Amino acid sequence: MYFDLTRTFNERGPTAALASGQAVVYYRVAIMSKDGDWVIRETAEACARVLDVLAEREASYRPGAPLDSRWLAGGWSSHFEFVDDKRRRVRCDFFSRPPRIPPEATDRLFASASGPMLVVDLESLIRMKRTQRAKDYAVIGELAARLPPEQEILLTTDPDRLMVLAPGFGEGVSRAAVQAALAADRDALVVALAREQDRQQRADRARLEAYAAAAEPYLEAFTRLPAEERRLPDAHPRVVALAARALPLTVKLPGEADDDAQ
């Protein structure tokens, strides 16, 4: 279903790249993921295309920002759901500024698209998975193993792989975990990885808390909308008008820890 939706979004041109859990499925690191996430091109045309596809499936807005480039540019995400022809609930989330990914990386993704099955690249996916969820860090190690060794050593969370990679690729790498691996100090390596993960989890948590606080008045009003008023296509201008009154375009974030390991 999510792969088919990706192809449909992109059949008229690069519009949305599959990300997060379903991208992990695409790279064969996981068997399934219950929701779909996409990095959408930050244009009015891309938003209109996705809204049209979702309206054809009688999708409804879930709590989140409107699918509008003004809010997408501020790091907000948009959420929808519909029931498919097999009576399965399909959830679809969209964002154009994934955390920890420089805008030029998403620009390259769309510029290099060669077909409708568009998926985020491995390095971007790894950075997206640096969340507050502990389970994501094992996934990062599996994804990093699909990269060339000189790139894997910068991103992997697997201490065994770092011990193997460090002698050949660790010189000049400032990452503390790599330096510990070069010294063959496994205890220090494990500690360095734990500290990396903790920094990344705290940064992700702080970011989400800032967005949650900024969204409170808007979400309170959104939840008062009856279900029939959340259904596309009529819901979209209604949600945009609500966001214009109650949802800021940008959010001031606390100072985040550097998500690249030091």
Backbone torsions as a table, in degrees:
resi	resn	phi	psi	omega
1	MET	NA	-50.9	-176.0
2	TYR	-70.7	-33.7	175.4
3	PHE	-67.1	-42.3	178.8
4	ASP	-62.7	-40.9	177.1
5	LEU	-62.0	-40.2	178.9
6	THR	-59.2	-46.4	179.2
7	ARG	-62.2	-38.9	179.8
8	THR	-67.2	-44.5	178.0
9	PHE	-55.7	-37.4	-170.6
10	ASN	-101.8	7.5	-173.9
11	GLU	-70.5	-17.1	177.5
12	ARG	-105.0	4.6	-179.2
13	GLY	141.2	161.5	-178.0
14	PRO	-57.8	119.5	-173.9
15	THR	-130.8	-45.8	-174.7
16	ALA	-149.5	132.8	-178.8
17	ALA	-106.6	130.2	178.5
18	LEU	-62.3	137.6	-174.6
19	ALA	-139.8	-177.3	172.5
20	SER	51.3	-134.5	-170.4
21	GLY	-59.4	-42.5	-179.7
22	GLN	-68.8	-29.6	173.9
23	ALA	-67.4	-36.0	175.7
24	VAL	-62.7	-38.6	175.0
25	VAL	-63.6	-44.3	179.9
26	TYR	-57.0	-40.4	-179.9
27	TYR	-83.5	5.7	173.3
28	ARG	64.8	33.5	173.7
29	VAL	-95.1	-23.3	176.5
30	ALA	-131.4	159.0	179.7
31	ILE	-87.0	-37.1	-177.0
32	MET	-151.2	160.1	171.8
33	SER	-147.9	135.5	-168.7
34	LYS	-78.1	-22.7	-177.3
35	ASP	-119.7	165.3	176.9
36	GLY	-114.5	135.1	177.4
37	ASP	-126.8	139.5	178.8
38	TRP	-135.3	143.0	165.6
39	VAL	-87.7	116.6	-176.4
40	ILE	-98.6	145.8	175.6
41	ARG	-63.4	137.6	-172.3
42	GLU	-86.3	65.2	179.1
43	THR	-138.1	157.2	176.6
44	ALA	-63.1	-35.5	-178.5
45	GLU	-65.8	-41.5	179.1
46	ALA	-64.7	-43.4	178.6
47	CYS	-61.7	-43.7	-179.7
48	ALA	-63.0	-39.9	-180.0
49	ARG	-62.7	-47.9	-179.2
50	VAL	-64.6	-41.4	178.6
51	LEU	-61.9	-38.9	178.5
52	ASP	-63.9	-45.0	180.0
53	VAL	-62.3	-42.4	-179.5
54	LEU	-70.1	-37.3	178.5
55	ALA	-63.3	-36.9	176.7
56	GLU	-59.3	-26.1	-179.7
57	ARG	-99.9	11.5	178.5
58	GLU	56.4	42.2	179.2
59	ALA	-72.9	155.9	176.4
60	SER	-122.3	150.1	172.6
61	TYR	-67.5	138.2	164.9
62	ARG	-102.9	167.6	-179.4
63	PRO	-54.2	123.4	-178.4
64	GLY	165.0	178.3	-178.7
65	ALA	-73.1	159.4	173.3
66	PRO	-67.0	152.5	177.1
67	LEU	-80.1	84.0	-173.3
68	ASP	-144.2	133.9	-173.1
69	SER	-61.3	-23.7	179.8
70	ARG	-65.1	-43.1	179.3
71	TRP	-81.9	-34.8	176.7
72	LEU	-58.5	-40.1	-179.2
73	ALA	-63.8	-21.0	178.0
74	GLY	-91.8	8.9	177.2
75	GLY	90.5	3.8	178.5
76	TRP	-75.8	163.2	176.4
77	SER	-127.1	155.8	-178.9
78	SER	-117.0	143.4	-172.1
79	HIS	-131.9	136.4	-178.0
80	PHE	-138.9	164.6	170.5
81	GLU	-152.4	152.6	173.2
82	PHE	-150.5	168.5	177.7
83	VAL	-107.1	125.3	-177.0
84	ASP	-82.6	-176.9	-175.1
85	ASP	-71.2	-7.5	174.3
86	LYS	-103.7	14.5	178.5
87	ARG	65.7	26.9	175.8
88	ARG	-95.0	139.1	175.9
89	ARG	-78.5	126.3	-178.7
90	VAL	-114.6	120.5	179.4
91	ARG	-107.7	135.6	-174.9
92	CYS	-132.4	125.3	-179.1
93	ASP	-122.1	142.4	-175.8
94	PHE	-134.3	141.4	175.5
95	PHE	-153.3	152.0	179.9
96	SER	-111.4	-15.4	180.0
97	ARG	-121.9	72.7	-179.3
98	PRO	-59.8	140.3	-179.1
99	PRO	-61.3	142.9	174.4
100	ARG	74.6	7.7	179.7
101	ILE	-115.7	121.7	178.2
102	PRO	-66.7	144.0	-178.6
103	PRO	-54.4	-33.5	-179.3
104	GLU	-64.1	-27.2	177.7
105	ALA	-68.7	-40.4	177.2
106	THR	-71.5	-33.4	175.2
107	ASP	-59.9	-44.0	179.1
108	ARG	-64.2	-37.7	-179.4
109	LEU	-57.7	-49.0	-178.7
110	PHE	-73.9	-34.0	-179.7
111	ALA	-66.8	-30.0	-176.8
112	SER	-96.2	4.6	-177.7
113	ALA	-59.9	134.8	-177.8
114	SER	-120.5	5.3	-179.6
115	GLY	-176.7	175.1	-175.2
116	PRO	-71.8	-20.2	178.5
117	MET	-87.4	83.7	-173.6
118	LEU	-100.9	124.9	-176.1
119	VAL	-132.0	142.9	178.6
120	VAL	-62.0	150.2	179.9
121	ASP	-71.0	163.0	-174.3
122	LEU	-61.2	-44.9	-177.8
123	GLU	-63.8	-42.5	177.5
124	SER	-62.9	-40.2	179.4
125	LEU	-63.2	-41.6	177.5
126	ILE	-59.3	-45.0	-179.7
127	ARG	-65.3	-36.2	176.0
128	MET	-63.7	-32.3	-176.5
129	LYS	-81.6	1.3	175.4
130	ARG	-80.1	67.4	-174.3
131	THR	-102.3	-172.8	176.2
132	GLN	-82.4	-4.9	179.8
133	ARG	-83.5	123.0	-176.9
134	ALA	-61.3	-33.9	-175.7
135	LYS	-65.6	-21.0	-178.1
136	ASP	-70.3	-21.2	-174.2
137	TYR	-76.6	-28.1	172.0
138	ALA	-69.5	-36.9	177.1
139	VAL	-63.0	-39.7	178.2
140	ILE	-57.4	-44.4	179.2
141	GLY	-59.9	-40.7	179.3
142	GLU	-67.9	-40.5	178.3
143	LEU	-66.4	-42.5	-178.4
144	ALA	-61.7	-30.5	-179.7
145	ALA	-64.3	-14.1	178.5
146	ARG	-91.1	0.3	-179.9
147	LEU	-96.2	161.6	171.6
148	PRO	-59.5	149.5	-173.4
149	PRO	-58.1	-36.1	-179.4
150	GLU	-68.2	-21.9	175.1
151	GLN	-92.5	-37.9	179.4
152	GLU	-58.2	-40.4	-175.6
153	ILE	-63.9	-24.5	179.5
154	LEU	-81.6	-18.7	-168.4
155	LEU	-123.2	-21.7	-173.0
156	THR	-67.3	150.9	174.4
157	THR	-108.3	9.4	-175.4
158	ASP	-95.0	112.8	-177.8
159	PRO	-63.6	-34.1	178.9
160	ASP	-64.0	-41.4	178.6
161	ARG	-66.4	-37.9	178.6
162	LEU	-64.3	-38.3	177.5
163	MET	-63.2	-35.5	179.4
164	VAL	-75.4	-41.5	-172.9
165	LEU	-78.9	-31.0	-171.0
166	ALA	-57.0	-44.9	-177.8
167	PRO	-59.6	-33.7	-176.9
168	GLY	-93.8	-24.5	-171.0
169	PHE	-133.0	4.9	-173.1
170	GLY	-90.5	-17.0	-177.7
171	GLU	-61.4	130.5	178.2
172	GLY	85.1	-3.2	178.4
173	VAL	-89.4	123.9	-174.2
174	SER	-84.4	-7.8	-178.4
175	ARG	-56.3	127.6	-175.2
176	ALA	-58.7	-38.6	-179.9
177	ALA	-64.7	-36.2	178.5
178	VAL	-69.5	-41.3	178.4
179	GLN	-61.4	-39.4	176.7
180	ALA	-65.3	-38.8	178.1
181	ALA	-66.3	-38.0	177.2
182	LEU	-62.2	-34.2	178.7
183	ALA	-83.8	1.9	-178.4
184	ALA	57.0	32.7	179.2
185	ASP	-103.5	89.4	-174.4
186	ARG	-64.9	-37.8	179.1
187	ASP	-60.1	-45.9	179.0
188	ALA	-65.4	-34.6	178.1
189	LEU	-62.7	-47.7	-179.4
190	VAL	-62.9	-40.3	178.4
191	VAL	-64.3	-43.4	-179.9
192	ALA	-62.4	-41.2	177.9
193	LEU	-64.9	-40.4	179.0
194	ALA	-63.6	-39.4	179.6
195	ARG	-67.6	-40.4	175.9
196	GLU	-57.1	-51.5	-177.3
197	GLN	-60.4	-42.4	-179.8
198	ASP	-62.6	-43.2	178.0
199	ARG	-60.6	-44.3	-177.6
200	GLN	-68.0	-39.0	178.1
201	GLN	-65.6	-42.5	-179.9
202	ARG	-65.6	-38.6	178.6
203	ALA	-65.0	-42.5	179.5
204	ASP	-65.6	-41.8	179.8
205	ARG	-62.5	-43.5	-179.7
206	ALA	-63.2	-39.9	178.7
207	ARG	-62.7	-48.9	-178.8
208	LEU	-63.6	-37.8	179.2
209	GLU	-65.4	-36.6	178.9
210	ALA	-65.5	-43.0	178.6
211	TYR	-67.3	-40.1	179.9
212	ALA	-62.0	-42.5	179.6
213	ALA	-64.7	-41.7	-179.3
214	ALA	-67.6	-27.7	-175.5
215	ALA	-87.5	-9.1	-171.3
216	GLU	-52.3	-53.3	-178.2
217	PRO	-61.3	-40.3	179.9
218	TYR	-64.6	-47.5	-177.5
219	LEU	-65.7	-33.0	176.4
220	GLU	-62.2	-41.8	177.8
221	ALA	-71.3	-38.9	-179.0
222	PHE	-60.7	-43.0	-176.0
223	THR	-66.5	-14.3	176.9
224	ARG	-84.1	-10.2	178.2
225	LEU	-69.7	130.0	174.8
226	PRO	-62.1	155.4	-176.5
227	ALA	-55.6	-40.2	-176.8
228	GLU	-68.3	-21.1	179.0
229	GLU	-87.5	0.5	176.8
230	ARG	-101.5	-2.5	-173.5
231	ARG	-87.0	135.6	176.8
232	LEU	-72.5	154.2	2.6
233	PRO	-86.5	-16.1	-173.1
234	ASP	-64.9	-26.2	-176.4
235	ALA	-67.7	-28.3	-170.6
236	HIS	-60.1	-54.2	179.3
237	PRO	-61.8	-30.4	178.3
238	ARG	-66.0	-43.5	-179.6
239	VAL	-69.7	-37.9	176.6
240	VAL	-61.3	-44.4	179.6
241	ALA	-63.1	-39.8	178.2
242	LEU	-64.7	-43.7	179.4
243	ALA	-64.7	-36.9	179.6
244	ALA	-60.6	-29.6	179.8
245	ARG	-85.9	-31.4	-165.8
246	ALA	-130.5	-7.7	-175.9
247	LEU	-118.3	118.0	179.7
248	PRO	-66.1	149.6	179.0
249	LEU	-70.4	-32.4	-178.2
250	THR	-130.1	161.3	-179.3
251	VAL	-128.0	131.3	175.9
252	LYS	-79.1	119.8	-176.2
253	LEU	-97.3	146.8	172.9
254	PRO	-67.2	161.7	177.6
255	GLY	-60.4	121.8	-177.8
256	GLU	-93.7	146.1	171.4
257	ALA	-65.1	146.4	177.1
258	ASP	-58.8	122.3	-177.0
259	ASP	-78.5	-9.9	169.8
260	ASP	-84.7	133.2	-178.2
261	ALA	-61.8	140.0	176.6
262	GLN	-112.4	NA	NA
